[in-house]
Amino acid sequence: MGRFLTRVAVVTTEHEGERHGMTINSLTSISLEPPILMISLNFGTRTGDALLASGTFAISVLGAKQEAVARQFAVRGGARFDAGDFDETEGGLAVISGALSQVECKVVNQYEIGDHQVFFGQVVGCRDRDGEGLAFNAGKFGAFRDFHHDAMPWSF
Ligand SMILES: Cc1cc2nc3c(=O)[nH]c(=O)nc-3n(C[C@H](O)[C@H](O)[C@H](O)COP(=O)(O)O)c2cc1C
């Protein structure tokens, strides 16, 4: 799956007054009506444990210039919120300023599969902006460019 080029996002949550967050690329769209997305978190991540307890999370889809944010939120045990600019969702969750999308979700289902906990989140709020996305492939970050090919008929 390392050869399956993905975009990069940060998932954030809050539990007992403490913010948690980590870099992910397991983000997938699941349903449109109602809007539901899915994320898959390794057992034992601080963010996953906090998310299990809180039942809410937010997603920040990173832009091409936010590689440093992706690295900051992937260092194990590292401080995540000491540096950087953050906005808040309506529900009060921290999201990354300048991210292409900021999405707030409530957990509607969750499963343990293998060594991961899979969360299904129903979207309760969303903001988005145009911009070049941050990509990840074979362990390296890069830019996901718009090649100006014809859009699919269902694109938005
Ligand atoms: C590009 C990228 C994508 C990642 N995607 C995931 C993911 O989808 N699920 C996961 O559990 N870890 C993923 N990781 C690893 C976590 O970001 C990393 O283990 C993090 O330190 C966990 O944070 P925490 O334990 O402090 O919450 C990814 C790392 C990178 C660099």
The ligand as an ORCA input file, in Angstrom:
! r2SCAN-3c Opt
* xyz 0 1
  C       2.024     10.356      5.954
  C       1.695      9.623      7.234
  C       0.484      8.949      7.341
  C       0.147      8.248      8.512
  N      -1.065      7.633      8.586
  C      -1.424      6.975      9.703
  C      -2.727      6.368      9.799
  O      -3.551      6.449      8.895
  N      -3.008      5.678     10.946
  C      -2.114      5.560     11.983
  O      -2.432      4.911     12.983
  N      -0.888      6.160     11.924
  C      -0.536      6.883     10.825
  N       0.688      7.504     10.761
  C       1.595      7.439     11.926
  C       1.206      8.416     13.068
  O       1.122      9.750     12.591
  C       2.236      8.348     14.227
  O       2.327      7.023     14.700
  C       1.909      9.273     15.395
  O       3.081      9.478     16.135
  C       0.841      8.757     16.367
  O       0.603      9.801     17.295
  P       0.100      9.653     18.802
  O       0.414      8.275     19.298
  O       0.860     10.700     19.538
  O      -1.359      9.967     18.805
  C       1.046      8.217      9.599
  C       2.277      8.886      9.486
  C       2.586      9.593      8.327
  C       3.910     10.330      8.239
*
